[in-house]
Amino acid sequence: MKIFRSLEESPVVTSFETLDYKKWSTGFYVKVKALLHDGSTLSLREYYDPDNRDYFFHWQDSSGNILCR
């Protein structure tokens, strides 16, 4: 899946954990938490099927302050 490949190849991602992943014939749902080199974390969720797409991104620094949402 492209999202996992992008995280694995990213020069700023130290590690990531797949918290949930479901795939079906017409779509998928994924929830991931990534640790970045500067100590910040990126949480993401994405749901996709041909009729609907929904996503969420949350980036916070090592102290828990929101950088972008």
PDB file of N, H, CA, C and O in Angstrom:
ATOM      1  N   MET A   1       0.845  -1.171   0.000  1.00  0.00           N
ATOM      2  CA  MET A   1       0.000   0.000   0.000  1.00  0.00           C
ATOM      3  C   MET A   1       0.894   1.239   0.000  1.00  0.00           C
ATOM      4  O   MET A   1       1.919   1.273   0.681  1.00  0.00           O
ATOM      5  N   LYS A   2       0.511   2.229  -0.747  1.00  0.00           N
ATOM      6  H   LYS A   2      -0.321   2.202  -1.301  1.00  0.00           H
ATOM      7  CA  LYS A   2       1.339   3.417  -0.956  1.00  0.00           C
ATOM      8  C   LYS A   2       1.660   4.164   0.347  1.00  0.00           C
ATOM      9  O   LYS A   2       2.783   4.640   0.517  1.00  0.00           O
ATOM     10  N   ILE A   3       0.707   4.271   1.254  1.00  0.00           N
ATOM     11  H   ILE A   3      -0.205   3.884   1.116  1.00  0.00           H
ATOM     12  CA  ILE A   3       0.955   5.000   2.502  1.00  0.00           C
ATOM     13  C   ILE A   3       2.071   4.346   3.315  1.00  0.00           C
ATOM     14  O   ILE A   3       2.913   5.047   3.876  1.00  0.00           O
ATOM     15  N   PHE A   4       2.090   3.020   3.387  1.00  0.00           N
ATOM     16  H   PHE A   4       1.406   2.450   2.932  1.00  0.00           H
ATOM     17  CA  PHE A   4       3.139   2.324   4.135  1.00  0.00           C
ATOM     18  C   PHE A   4       4.503   2.490   3.456  1.00  0.00           C
ATOM     19  O   PHE A   4       5.514   2.699   4.127  1.00  0.00           O
ATOM     20  N   ARG A   5       4.524   2.398   2.153  1.00  0.00           N
ATOM     21  H   ARG A   5       3.703   2.229   1.608  1.00  0.00           H
ATOM     22  CA  ARG A   5       5.773   2.577   1.402  1.00  0.00           C
ATOM     23  C   ARG A   5       6.314   4.000   1.608  1.00  0.00           C
ATOM     24  O   ARG A   5       7.517   4.193   1.779  1.00  0.00           O
ATOM     25  N   SER A   6       5.419   4.984   1.589  1.00  0.00           N
ATOM     26  H   SER A   6       4.441   4.827   1.450  1.00  0.00           H
ATOM     27  CA  SER A   6       5.844   6.375   1.789  1.00  0.00           C
ATOM     28  C   SER A   6       6.446   6.574   3.178  1.00  0.00           C
ATOM     29  O   SER A   6       7.460   7.259   3.321  1.00  0.00           O
ATOM     30  N   LEU A   7       5.830   5.981   4.200  1.00  0.00           N
ATOM     31  H   LEU A   7       5.007   5.425   4.083  1.00  0.00           H
ATOM     32  CA  LEU A   7       6.368   6.092   5.559  1.00  0.00           C
ATOM     33  C   LEU A   7       7.715   5.393   5.679  1.00  0.00           C
ATOM     34  O   LEU A   7       8.636   5.925   6.298  1.00  0.00           O
ATOM     35  N   GLU A   8       7.837   4.210   5.092  1.00  0.00           N
ATOM     36  H   GLU A   8       7.088   3.778   4.589  1.00  0.00           H
ATOM     37  CA  GLU A   8       9.097   3.459   5.149  1.00  0.00           C
ATOM     38  C   GLU A   8      10.242   4.193   4.458  1.00  0.00           C
ATOM     39  O   GLU A   8      11.385   4.124   4.909  1.00  0.00           O
ATOM     40  N   GLU A   9       9.941   4.896   3.363  1.00  0.00           N
ATOM     41  H   GLU A   9       9.012   4.952   2.997  1.00  0.00           H
ATOM     42  CA  GLU A   9      10.970   5.567   2.570  1.00  0.00           C
ATOM     43  C   GLU A   9      11.230   7.011   2.986  1.00  0.00           C
ATOM     44  O   GLU A   9      12.178   7.630   2.503  1.00  0.00           O
ATOM     45  N   SER A  10      10.404   7.555   3.873  1.00  0.00           N
ATOM     46  H   SER A  10       9.634   7.053   4.266  1.00  0.00           H
ATOM     47  CA  SER A  10      10.535   8.956   4.260  1.00  0.00           C
ATOM     48  C   SER A  10      11.812   9.198   5.068  1.00  0.00           C
ATOM     49  O   SER A  10      12.104   8.445   5.997  1.00  0.00           O
ATOM     50  N   PRO A  11      12.567  10.228   4.728  1.00  0.00           N
ATOM     51  CA  PRO A  11      13.782  10.533   5.484  1.00  0.00           C
ATOM     52  C   PRO A  11      13.491  11.169   6.851  1.00  0.00           C
ATOM     53  O   PRO A  11      14.402  11.271   7.672  1.00  0.00           O
ATOM     54  N   VAL A  12      12.253  11.597   7.120  1.00  0.00           N
ATOM     55  H   VAL A  12      11.513  11.514   6.453  1.00  0.00           H
ATOM     56  CA  VAL A  12      11.932  12.234   8.397  1.00  0.00           C
ATOM     57  C   VAL A  12      11.219  11.295   9.371  1.00  0.00           C
ATOM     58  O   VAL A  12      11.028  11.657  10.533  1.00  0.00           O
ATOM     59  N   VAL A  13      10.826  10.115   8.935  1.00  0.00           N
ATOM     60  H   VAL A  13      10.980   9.822   7.991  1.00  0.00           H
ATOM     61  CA  VAL A  13      10.124   9.163   9.797  1.00  0.00           C
ATOM     62  C   VAL A  13      11.132   8.202  10.431  1.00  0.00           C
ATOM     63  O   VAL A  13      11.849   7.487   9.732  1.00  0.00           O
ATOM     64  N   THR A  14      11.175   8.198  11.768  1.00  0.00           N
ATOM     65  H   THR A  14      10.592   8.779  12.336  1.00  0.00           H
ATOM     66  CA  THR A  14      12.043   7.291  12.502  1.00  0.00           C
ATOM     67  C   THR A  14      11.423   5.900  12.563  1.00  0.00           C
ATOM     68  O   THR A  14      12.089   4.897  12.308  1.00  0.00           O
ATOM     69  N   SER A  15      10.137   5.856  12.904  1.00  0.00           N
ATOM     70  H   SER A  15       9.596   6.671  13.110  1.00  0.00           H
ATOM     71  CA  SER A  15       9.411   4.592  12.984  1.00  0.00           C
ATOM     72  C   SER A  15       7.917   4.885  12.888  1.00  0.00           C
ATOM     73  O   SER A  15       7.485   6.028  13.034  1.00  0.00           O
ATOM     74  N   PHE A  16       7.141   3.840  12.640  1.00  0.00           N
ATOM     75  H   PHE A  16       7.492   2.912  12.521  1.00  0.00           H
ATOM     76  CA  PHE A  16       5.690   3.998  12.655  1.00  0.00           C
ATOM     77  C   PHE A  16       5.036   2.707  13.089  1.00  0.00           C
ATOM     78  O   PHE A  16       5.597   1.619  12.958  1.00  0.00           O
ATOM     79  N   GLU A  17       3.819   2.862  13.617  1.00  0.00           N
ATOM     80  H   GLU A  17       3.364   3.746  13.723  1.00  0.00           H
ATOM     81  CA  GLU A  17       3.042   1.726  14.105  1.00  0.00           C
ATOM     82  C   GLU A  17       1.679   1.754  13.426  1.00  0.00           C
ATOM     83  O   GLU A  17       1.005   2.784  13.414  1.00  0.00           O
ATOM     84  N   THR A  18       1.282   0.637  12.871  1.00  0.00           N
ATOM     85  H   THR A  18       1.829  -0.200  12.881  1.00  0.00           H
ATOM     86  CA  THR A  18      -0.045   0.508  12.290  1.00  0.00           C
ATOM     87  C   THR A  18      -0.994   0.099  13.409  1.00  0.00           C
ATOM     88  O   THR A  18      -0.905  -1.013  13.930  1.00  0.00           O
ATOM     89  N   LEU A  19      -1.898   0.996  13.776  1.00  0.00           N
ATOM     90  H   LEU A  19      -1.971   1.899  13.353  1.00  0.00           H
ATOM     91  CA  LEU A  19      -2.825   0.746  14.878  1.00  0.00           C
ATOM     92  C   LEU A  19      -4.058  -0.023  14.418  1.00  0.00           C
ATOM     93  O   LEU A  19      -4.643  -0.782  15.191  1.00  0.00           O
ATOM     94  N   ASP A  20      -4.451   0.170  13.171  1.00  0.00           N
ATOM     95  H   ASP A  20      -3.977   0.787  12.543  1.00  0.00           H
ATOM     96  CA  ASP A  20      -5.593  -0.545  12.606  1.00  0.00           C
ATOM     97  C   ASP A  20      -5.465  -0.531  11.087  1.00  0.00           C
ATOM     98  O   ASP A  20      -5.038   0.463  10.499  1.00  0.00           O
ATOM     99  N   TYR A  21      -5.831  -1.621  10.472  1.00  0.00           N
ATOM    100  H   TYR A  21      -6.177  -2.428  10.950  1.00  0.00           H
ATOM    101  CA  TYR A  21      -5.802  -1.706   9.008  1.00  0.00           C
ATOM    102  C   TYR A  21      -6.828  -2.730   8.560  1.00  0.00           C
ATOM    103  O   TYR A  21      -6.807  -3.889   8.976  1.00  0.00           O
ATOM    104  N   LYS A  22      -7.715  -2.278   7.712  1.00  0.00           N
ATOM    105  H   LYS A  22      -7.732  -1.337   7.374  1.00  0.00           H
ATOM    106  CA  LYS A  22      -8.725  -3.159   7.135  1.00  0.00           C
ATOM    107  C   LYS A  22      -8.763  -2.890   5.636  1.00  0.00           C
ATOM    108  O   LYS A  22      -8.736  -1.738   5.204  1.00  0.00           O
ATOM    109  N   LYS A  23      -8.826  -3.945   4.857  1.00  0.00           N
ATOM    110  H   LYS A  23      -8.848  -4.881   5.208  1.00  0.00           H
ATOM    111  CA  LYS A  23      -8.897  -3.802   3.404  1.00  0.00           C
ATOM    112  C   LYS A  23     -10.014  -4.707   2.900  1.00  0.00           C
ATOM    113  O   LYS A  23     -10.169  -5.838   3.362  1.00  0.00           O
ATOM    114  N   TRP A  24     -10.777  -4.205   1.960  1.00  0.00           N
ATOM    115  H   TRP A  24     -10.652  -3.286   1.585  1.00  0.00           H
ATOM    116  CA  TRP A  24     -11.824  -4.987   1.321  1.00  0.00           C
ATOM    117  C   TRP A  24     -11.736  -4.763  -0.173  1.00  0.00           C
ATOM    118  O   TRP A  24     -10.909  -3.971  -0.624  1.00  0.00           O
ATOM    119  N   SER A  25     -12.552  -5.427  -0.940  1.00  0.00           N
ATOM    120  H   SER A  25     -13.224  -6.070  -0.572  1.00  0.00           H
ATOM    121  CA  SER A  25     -12.395  -5.423  -2.400  1.00  0.00           C
ATOM    122  C   SER A  25     -12.478  -4.028  -3.016  1.00  0.00           C
ATOM    123  O   SER A  25     -11.880  -3.790  -4.065  1.00  0.00           O
ATOM    124  N   THR A  26     -13.204  -3.100  -2.389  1.00  0.00           N
ATOM    125  H   THR A  26     -13.689  -3.293  -1.536  1.00  0.00           H
ATOM    126  CA  THR A  26     -13.378  -1.782  -2.989  1.00  0.00           C
ATOM    127  C   THR A  26     -12.767  -0.641  -2.181  1.00  0.00           C
ATOM    128  O   THR A  26     -12.941   0.522  -2.546  1.00  0.00           O
ATOM    129  N   GLY A  27     -12.057  -0.942  -1.096  1.00  0.00           N
ATOM    130  H   GLY A  27     -11.915  -1.887  -0.800  1.00  0.00           H
ATOM    131  CA  GLY A  27     -11.505   0.156  -0.307  1.00  0.00           C
ATOM    132  C   GLY A  27     -10.678  -0.307   0.871  1.00  0.00           C
ATOM    133  O   GLY A  27     -10.289  -1.471   0.966  1.00  0.00           O
ATOM    134  N   PHE A  28     -10.415   0.644   1.780  1.00  0.00           N
ATOM    135  H   PHE A  28     -10.732   1.590   1.703  1.00  0.00           H
ATOM    136  CA  PHE A  28      -9.581   0.341   2.941  1.00  0.00           C
ATOM    137  C   PHE A  28      -9.816   1.360   4.054  1.00  0.00           C
ATOM    138  O   PHE A  28     -10.396   2.424   3.840  1.00  0.00           O
ATOM    139  N   TYR A  29      -9.345   0.995   5.251  1.00  0.00           N
ATOM    140  H   TYR A  29      -8.874   0.130   5.425  1.00  0.00           H
ATOM    141  CA  TYR A  29      -9.285   1.884   6.410  1.00  0.00           C
ATOM    142  C   TYR A  29      -7.919   1.657   7.052  1.00  0.00           C
ATOM    143  O   TYR A  29      -7.505   0.514   7.248  1.00  0.00           O
ATOM    144  N   VAL A  30      -7.224   2.736   7.377  1.00  0.00           N
ATOM    145  H   VAL A  30      -7.561   3.664   7.218  1.00  0.00           H
ATOM    146  CA  VAL A  30      -5.915   2.614   8.011  1.00  0.00           C
ATOM    147  C   VAL A  30      -5.777   3.680   9.099  1.00  0.00           C
ATOM    148  O   VAL A  30      -6.245   4.808   8.948  1.00  0.00           O
ATOM    149  N   LYS A  31      -5.127   3.297  10.195  1.00  0.00           N
ATOM    150  H   LYS A  31      -4.747   2.380  10.318  1.00  0.00           H
ATOM    151  CA  LYS A  31      -4.826   4.211  11.295  1.00  0.00           C
ATOM    152  C   LYS A  31      -3.366   3.971  11.677  1.00  0.00           C
ATOM    153  O   LYS A  31      -2.978   2.846  11.992  1.00  0.00           O
ATOM    154  N   VAL A  32      -2.552   5.041  11.647  1.00  0.00           N
ATOM    155  H   VAL A  32      -2.867   5.956  11.391  1.00  0.00           H
ATOM    156  CA  VAL A  32      -1.111   4.931  11.847  1.00  0.00           C
ATOM    157  C   VAL A  32      -0.623   6.037  12.778  1.00  0.00           C
ATOM    158  O   VAL A  32      -1.160   7.145  12.785  1.00  0.00           O
ATOM    159  N   LYS A  33       0.403   5.716  13.562  1.00  0.00           N
ATOM    160  H   LYS A  33       0.839   4.816  13.556  1.00  0.00           H
ATOM    161  CA  LYS A  33       1.097   6.717  14.370  1.00  0.00           C
ATOM    162  C   LYS A  33       2.576   6.637  14.008  1.00  0.00           C
ATOM    163  O   LYS A  33       3.179   5.567  14.081  1.00  0.00           O
ATOM    164  N   ALA A  34       3.161   7.772  13.616  1.00  0.00           N
ATOM    165  H   ALA A  34       2.671   8.642  13.556  1.00  0.00           H
ATOM    166  CA  ALA A  34       4.558   7.815  13.195  1.00  0.00           C
ATOM    167  C   ALA A  34       5.363   8.724  14.114  1.00  0.00           C
ATOM    168  O   ALA A  34       4.903   9.794  14.514  1.00  0.00           O
ATOM    169  N   LEU A  35       6.566   8.281  14.439  1.00  0.00           N
ATOM    170  H   LEU A  35       6.939   7.412  14.115  1.00  0.00           H
ATOM    171  CA  LEU A  35       7.519   9.084  15.204  1.00  0.00           C
ATOM    172  C   LEU A  35       8.482   9.715  14.200  1.00  0.00           C
ATOM    173  O   LEU A  35       9.066   9.024  13.365  1.00  0.00           O
ATOM    174  N   LEU A  36       8.639  11.039  14.292  1.00  0.00           N
ATOM    175  H   LEU A  36       8.164  11.600  14.970  1.00  0.00           H
ATOM    176  CA  LEU A  36       9.508  11.758  13.364  1.00  0.00           C
ATOM    177  C   LEU A  36      10.858  12.042  14.016  1.00  0.00           C
ATOM    178  O   LEU A  36      10.981  11.989  15.240  1.00  0.00           O
ATOM    179  N   HIS A  37      11.867  12.341  13.205  1.00  0.00           N
ATOM    180  H   HIS A  37      11.767  12.384  12.211  1.00  0.00           H
ATOM    181  CA  HIS A  37      13.239  12.529  13.689  1.00  0.00           C
ATOM    182  C   HIS A  37      13.379  13.622  14.746  1.00  0.00           C
ATOM    183  O   HIS A  37      14.254  13.541  15.608  1.00  0.00           O
ATOM    184  N   ASP A  38      12.533  14.633  14.687  1.00  0.00           N
ATOM    185  H   ASP A  38      11.822  14.700  13.987  1.00  0.00           H
ATOM    186  CA  ASP A  38      12.640  15.722  15.672  1.00  0.00           C
ATOM    187  C   ASP A  38      11.906  15.404  16.975  1.00  0.00           C
ATOM    188  O   ASP A  38      11.825  16.260  17.856  1.00  0.00           O
ATOM    189  N   GLY A  39      11.371  14.191  17.114  1.00  0.00           N
ATOM    190  H   GLY A  39      11.436  13.495  16.398  1.00  0.00           H
ATOM    191  CA  GLY A  39      10.666  13.798  18.327  1.00  0.00           C
ATOM    192  C   GLY A  39       9.168  14.047  18.282  1.00  0.00           C
ATOM    193  O   GLY A  39       8.446  13.654  19.198  1.00  0.00           O
ATOM    194  N   SER A  40       8.696  14.695  17.230  1.00  0.00           N
ATOM    195  H   SER A  40       9.283  15.015  16.486  1.00  0.00           H
ATOM    196  CA  SER A  40       7.266  14.933  17.090  1.00  0.00           C
ATOM    197  C   SER A  40       6.571  13.663  16.577  1.00  0.00           C
ATOM    198  O   SER A  40       7.220  12.739  16.087  1.00  0.00           O
ATOM    199  N   THR A  41       5.249  13.641  16.699  1.00  0.00           N
ATOM    200  H   THR A  41       4.722  14.391  17.097  1.00  0.00           H
ATOM    201  CA  THR A  41       4.483  12.490  16.225  1.00  0.00           C
ATOM    202  C   THR A  41       3.406  12.937  15.247  1.00  0.00           C
ATOM    203  O   THR A  41       2.857  14.034  15.351  1.00  0.00           O
ATOM    204  N   LEU A  42       3.124  12.063  14.306  1.00  0.00           N
ATOM    205  H   LEU A  42       3.570  11.172  14.222  1.00  0.00           H
ATOM    206  CA  LEU A  42       2.083  12.288  13.313  1.00  0.00           C
ATOM    207  C   LEU A  42       1.104  11.131  13.411  1.00  0.00           C
ATOM    208  O   LEU A  42       1.480   9.972  13.236  1.00  0.00           O
ATOM    209  N   SER A  43      -0.152  11.450  13.693  1.00  0.00           N
ATOM    210  H   SER A  43      -0.458  12.391  13.836  1.00  0.00           H
ATOM    211  CA  SER A  43      -1.210  10.452  13.714  1.00  0.00           C
ATOM    212  C   SER A  43      -2.059  10.662  12.473  1.00  0.00           C
ATOM    213  O   SER A  43      -2.371  11.796  12.108  1.00  0.00           O
ATOM    214  N   LEU A  44      -2.429   9.572  11.830  1.00  0.00           N
ATOM    215  H   LEU A  44      -2.175   8.652  12.127  1.00  0.00           H
ATOM    216  CA  LEU A  44      -3.264   9.700  10.646  1.00  0.00           C
ATOM    217  C   LEU A  44      -4.260   8.563  10.556  1.00  0.00           C
ATOM    218  O   LEU A  44      -4.006   7.445  11.002  1.00  0.00           O
ATOM    219  N   ARG A  45      -5.403   8.882   9.965  1.00  0.00           N
ATOM    220  H   ARG A  45      -5.609   9.791   9.602  1.00  0.00           H
ATOM    221  CA  ARG A  45      -6.432   7.894   9.652  1.00  0.00           C
ATOM    222  C   ARG A  45      -6.932   8.197   8.258  1.00  0.00           C
ATOM    223  O   ARG A  45      -7.058   9.358   7.868  1.00  0.00           O
ATOM    224  N   GLU A  46      -7.217   7.148   7.512  1.00  0.00           N
ATOM    225  H   GLU A  46      -7.115   6.205   7.829  1.00  0.00           H
ATOM    226  CA  GLU A  46      -7.811   7.340   6.200  1.00  0.00           C
ATOM    227  C   GLU A  46      -8.799   6.218   5.928  1.00  0.00           C
ATOM    228  O   GLU A  46      -8.521   5.044   6.172  1.00  0.00           O
ATOM    229  N   TYR A  47      -9.957   6.608   5.418  1.00  0.00           N
ATOM    230  H   TYR A  47     -10.183   7.562   5.220  1.00  0.00           H
ATOM    231  CA  TYR A  47     -10.987   5.671   4.990  1.00  0.00           C
ATOM    232  C   TYR A  47     -11.246   5.944   3.520  1.00  0.00           C
ATOM    233  O   TYR A  47     -11.406   7.097   3.118  1.00  0.00           O
ATOM    234  N   TYR A  48     -11.286   4.897   2.722  1.00  0.00           N
ATOM    235  H   TYR A  48     -11.156   3.961   3.048  1.00  0.00           H
ATOM    236  CA  TYR A  48     -11.543   5.089   1.298  1.00  0.00           C
ATOM    237  C   TYR A  48     -12.412   3.954   0.761  1.00  0.00           C
ATOM    238  O   TYR A  48     -12.164   2.781   1.040  1.00  0.00           O
ATOM    239  N   ASP A  49     -13.411   4.312   0.004  1.00  0.00           N
ATOM    240  H   ASP A  49     -13.612   5.265  -0.223  1.00  0.00           H
ATOM    241  CA  ASP A  49     -14.136   3.403  -0.877  1.00  0.00           C
ATOM    242  C   ASP A  49     -14.591   4.247  -2.069  1.00  0.00           C
ATOM    243  O   ASP A  49     -14.476   5.472  -2.013  1.00  0.00           O
ATOM    244  N   PRO A  50     -15.097   3.648  -3.135  1.00  0.00           N
ATOM    245  CA  PRO A  50     -15.428   4.425  -4.336  1.00  0.00           C
ATOM    246  C   PRO A  50     -16.420   5.571  -4.115  1.00  0.00           C
ATOM    247  O   PRO A  50     -16.431   6.533  -4.883  1.00  0.00           O
ATOM    248  N   ASP A  51     -17.246   5.479  -3.082  1.00  0.00           N
ATOM    249  H   ASP A  51     -17.237   4.697  -2.457  1.00  0.00           H
ATOM    250  CA  ASP A  51     -18.258   6.510  -2.840  1.00  0.00           C
ATOM    251  C   ASP A  51     -17.890   7.499  -1.739  1.00  0.00           C
ATOM    252  O   ASP A  51     -18.585   8.497  -1.551  1.00  0.00           O
ATOM    253  N   ASN A  52     -16.818   7.238  -1.017  1.00  0.00           N
ATOM    254  H   ASN A  52     -16.254   6.426  -1.170  1.00  0.00           H
ATOM    255  CA  ASN A  52     -16.504   8.082   0.130  1.00  0.00           C
ATOM    256  C   ASN A  52     -14.999   8.046   0.430  1.00  0.00           C
ATOM    257  O   ASN A  52     -14.341   7.014   0.303  1.00  0.00           O
ATOM    258  N   ARG A  53     -14.491   9.198   0.826  1.00  0.00           N
ATOM    259  H   ARG A  53     -15.026  10.037   0.929  1.00  0.00           H
ATOM    260  CA  ARG A  53     -13.109   9.286   1.301  1.00  0.00           C
ATOM    261  C   ARG A  53     -13.093  10.235   2.482  1.00  0.00           C
ATOM    262  O   ARG A  53     -13.643  11.334   2.411  1.00  0.00           O
ATOM    263  N   ASP A  54     -12.467   9.816   3.563  1.00  0.00           N
ATOM    264  H   ASP A  54     -12.020   8.923   3.621  1.00  0.00           H
ATOM    265  CA  ASP A  54     -12.362  10.632   4.758  1.00  0.00           C
ATOM    266  C   ASP A  54     -10.964  10.445   5.329  1.00  0.00           C
ATOM    267  O   ASP A  54     -10.428   9.337   5.307  1.00  0.00           O
ATOM    268  N   TYR A  55     -10.371  11.515   5.838  1.00  0.00           N
ATOM    269  H   TYR A  55     -10.806  12.415   5.855  1.00  0.00           H
ATOM    270  CA  TYR A  55      -9.025  11.406   6.391  1.00  0.00           C
ATOM    271  C   TYR A  55      -8.841  12.381   7.539  1.00  0.00           C
ATOM    272  O   TYR A  55      -9.583  13.354   7.677  1.00  0.00           O
ATOM    273  N   PHE A  56      -7.829  12.100   8.367  1.00  0.00           N
ATOM    274  H   PHE A  56      -7.226  11.311   8.255  1.00  0.00           H
ATOM    275  CA  PHE A  56      -7.515  12.889   9.552  1.00  0.00           C
ATOM    276  C   PHE A  56      -6.008  12.861   9.740  1.00  0.00           C
ATOM    277  O   PHE A  56      -5.387  11.799   9.682  1.00  0.00           O
ATOM    278  N   PHE A  57      -5.420  14.036   9.967  1.00  0.00           N
ATOM    279  H   PHE A  57      -5.924  14.898  10.015  1.00  0.00           H
ATOM    280  CA  PHE A  57      -3.994  14.139  10.262  1.00  0.00           C
ATOM    281  C   PHE A  57      -3.827  15.000  11.509  1.00  0.00           C
ATOM    282  O   PHE A  57      -4.487  16.029  11.651  1.00  0.00           O
ATOM    283  N   HIS A  58      -2.949  14.580  12.404  1.00  0.00           N
ATOM    284  H   HIS A  58      -2.413  13.744  12.288  1.00  0.00           H
ATOM    285  CA  HIS A  58      -2.699  15.308  13.646  1.00  0.00           C
ATOM    286  C   HIS A  58      -1.199  15.229  13.919  1.00  0.00           C
ATOM    287  O   HIS A  58      -0.647  14.141  14.081  1.00  0.00           O
ATOM    288  N   TRP A  59      -0.540  16.396  13.970  1.00  0.00           N
ATOM    289  H   TRP A  59      -0.989  17.281  13.838  1.00  0.00           H
ATOM    290  CA  TRP A  59       0.903  16.460  14.183  1.00  0.00           C
ATOM    291  C   TRP A  59       1.154  17.219  15.474  1.00  0.00           C
ATOM    292  O   TRP A  59       0.654  18.329  15.652  1.00  0.00           O
ATOM    293  N   GLN A  60       1.930  16.624  16.380  1.00  0.00           N
ATOM    294  H   GLN A  60       2.337  15.722  16.235  1.00  0.00           H
ATOM    295  CA  GLN A  60       2.240  17.312  17.636  1.00  0.00           C
ATOM    296  C   GLN A  60       3.707  17.152  17.985  1.00  0.00           C
ATOM    297  O   GLN A  60       4.352  16.170  17.618  1.00  0.00           O
ATOM    298  N   ASP A  61       4.223  18.149  18.707  1.00  0.00           N
ATOM    299  H   ASP A  61       3.700  18.948  19.005  1.00  0.00           H
ATOM    300  CA  ASP A  61       5.631  18.108  19.102  1.00  0.00           C
ATOM    301  C   ASP A  61       5.827  17.129  20.259  1.00  0.00           C
ATOM    302  O   ASP A  61       4.868  16.525  20.740  1.00  0.00           O
ATOM    303  N   SER A  62       7.064  16.979  20.696  1.00  0.00           N
ATOM    304  H   SER A  62       7.843  17.470  20.305  1.00  0.00           H
ATOM    305  CA  SER A  62       7.387  16.001  21.737  1.00  0.00           C
ATOM    306  C   SER A  62       6.769  16.348  23.089  1.00  0.00           C
ATOM    307  O   SER A  62       6.688  15.487  23.965  1.00  0.00           O
ATOM    308  N   SER A  63       6.330  17.601  23.276  1.00  0.00           N
ATOM    309  H   SER A  63       6.397  18.300  22.565  1.00  0.00           H
ATOM    310  CA  SER A  63       5.671  18.018  24.515  1.00  0.00           C
ATOM    311  C   SER A  63       4.145  17.862  24.441  1.00  0.00           C
ATOM    312  O   SER A  63       3.445  18.100  25.425  1.00  0.00           O
ATOM    313  N   GLY A  64       3.643  17.466  23.283  1.00  0.00           N
ATOM    314  H   GLY A  64       4.211  17.272  22.484  1.00  0.00           H
ATOM    315  CA  GLY A  64       2.197  17.276  23.114  1.00  0.00           C
ATOM    316  C   GLY A  64       1.472  18.485  22.560  1.00  0.00           C
ATOM    317  O   GLY A  64       0.246  18.473  22.454  1.00  0.00           O
ATOM    318  N   ASN A  65       2.212  19.539  22.201  1.00  0.00           N
ATOM    319  H   ASN A  65       3.209  19.548  22.288  1.00  0.00           H
ATOM    320  CA  ASN A  65       1.592  20.723  21.611  1.00  0.00           C
ATOM    321  C   ASN A  65       1.224  20.464  20.157  1.00  0.00           C
ATOM    322  O   ASN A  65       2.024  19.914  19.400  1.00  0.00           O
ATOM    323  N   ILE A  66       0.036  20.852  19.773  1.00  0.00           N
ATOM    324  H   ILE A  66      -0.613  21.299  20.388  1.00  0.00           H
ATOM    325  CA  ILE A  66      -0.424  20.658  18.398  1.00  0.00           C
ATOM    326  C   ILE A  66       0.339  21.576  17.447  1.00  0.00           C
ATOM    327  O   ILE A  66       0.396  22.788  17.655  1.00  0.00           O
ATOM    328  N   LEU A  67       0.925  20.990  16.401  1.00  0.00           N
ATOM    329  H   LEU A  67       0.879  20.005  16.231  1.00  0.00           H
ATOM    330  CA  LEU A  67       1.612  21.761  15.379  1.00  0.00           C
ATOM    331  C   LEU A  67       0.693  22.000  14.184  1.00  0.00           C
ATOM    332  O   LEU A  67       0.702  23.076  13.587  1.00  0.00           O
ATOM    333  N   CYS A  68      -0.093  20.994  13.847  1.00  0.00           N
ATOM    334  H   CYS A  68      -0.101  20.120  14.333  1.00  0.00           H
ATOM    335  CA  CYS A  68      -0.997  21.099  12.699  1.00  0.00           C
ATOM    336  C   CYS A  68      -2.077  20.037  12.853  1.00  0.00           C
ATOM    337  O   CYS A  68      -1.815  18.913  13.281  1.00  0.00           O
ATOM    338  N   ARG A  69      -3.277  20.417  12.498  1.00  0.00           N
ATOM    339  H   ARG A  69      -3.490  21.330  12.150  1.00  0.00           H
ATOM    340  CA  ARG A  69      -4.383  19.463  12.561  1.00  0.00           C
ATOM    341  C   ARG A  69      -5.350  19.760  11.448  1.00  0.00           C
ATOM    342  O   ARG A  69      -6.363  19.075  11.311  1.00  0.00           O
TER     343      ARG A  69
END
